[in-house]
Amino acid sequence: LGLAGLPGMELPYLASWASRFDFVENYSYAIYLAQFLCYNFWPDKEAGPLFLLFLVATAVCAVHVIHKPAVKILQKHIGRVWLLPLVLSLLLGGLSLLPDPPTSGNQPAHVNLGNGMVDVRLPLRAPC
């Protein structure tokens, strides 16, 4: 009851103060989705203040370039939203029927990654 208050009464001070930060909810999911992608693109593996700035900028761009236009399109065509999963399922199923790309015969049988490393995709053993 401290944050929610009672129906018909004004919000408690803490709830009214915290409601000023409601805009953050639009970006928190984008940050959740983008954090590992941004970390993989980040050249240094130490995540400092510049990484956080990069992550927030990526999330803001994702919300304004992808999320908000998609919401507008879905709201415009609210009666036909049920078609979206159907079309995506058919598209992905159809793409899986495409033939595999040709591979060149000059690829090595294995790649030497270093001493003590094992390529788990191939039946190789590491030297002991």
N, C-alpha and C positions, 0 to 999 in steps of 0.2 A: 504493500500500500504506500510505501514511501515514495516510489517513483510514479506509480500509476494514479494514486489519489482515489477519491470516491466519485462516482457518477454525479453529475450536477453541481459539483463544487469546483472551484478553481484549482489548477495544478499546484502542487507543493513547489516551493522555491527551487529545490534541487531538480525536479522534473522540468520545470520551465527553463532553467539554466542549461540542462543537458539537451533539451530539444533544439537548441541553437546549432547543435552538431549533427542534426539529422541528414544533412547533405552528404556526410561521409559514407552513409550506407550505400550510395550509388557506386562508390569506388572501391569498397572493401572487397567485394567479390572479384573484381577485376585484379586487384592486388593479389588475392589468393590464387587465382589462376595463372598469373604472369610471373610469380616470384621465382619459380625454378627455371623458366625459360630465360628470364633476365639474368639469372645467376649463371646460366650456361653461356650466355653471350658476353658476360662481364669478363674483361681480360685478366683481372687480378682476382684471386680466390678469396681475398679478404673483403668482406662486405662492410664498407664504411658509410659515411654520410653521402658521398657521391653516388654510391650504389642505391641508397634509399631514394635519392632524388631521381635517379634514372628509373627506378621501379614505379614511383608515383607518377612520373611523366608518362611512362608507358601505360599505366592504368587509366590516366585521364584521357589519353589519346584513344585507347580502346573503348572507353565508355562513350566518347563523343563521335567516334568514327564508325563503330560497329553496333554497340548496344542501343543507343537512342534512335538511330535510323531504323533498326530492326523492330523496335517497339512501335514506332510510328507506322511502319508497313503492316505489322500484325494487327494493330488496332484498326487500320483502314479496311482490312480484309478479315474482320473477326468471324464472319460466318463461314469462311473457307479455311480456317486455321487447321482443321482436321486433315486437310490434304497434305500439309507439310510433312508429317512423319511418313505418310504413304509415298510421296514423291521422293523423299530422301532415301527411303528403304529400297525403292525400285532403282534409283540411280546408283546406290552403292552395290546392290546386287548385280546390276548390269555391268558396272565397272569391274567387278570380280570375274566376269566372263571373258574379259579381254585377254588375249594371249600374253604370256610373259615376254619381256623384251629379250632380244637375242644377246647372248654373252659372247665375248671374244675368247678364242682359245689360247691366247697368250698370257692369261692370268696365272700367277704362281699357285702351286698346290697349297702352300701355307705362307704365312708371314712371320718372320722372326721378330717377336715383340721384345725380346730380351731374355736374359738368364732367369730361369725359374718361373716364367710366365707360361700359361697354358691357354691355347685357343679352344674355348669350350665348344665351339661349333664344329670342330674337326676332331677326329679320334687321335689326338696327339698327347704325349706325356711329357712332362717337364723333366729335365735331367736332375738326378738327385745328387 
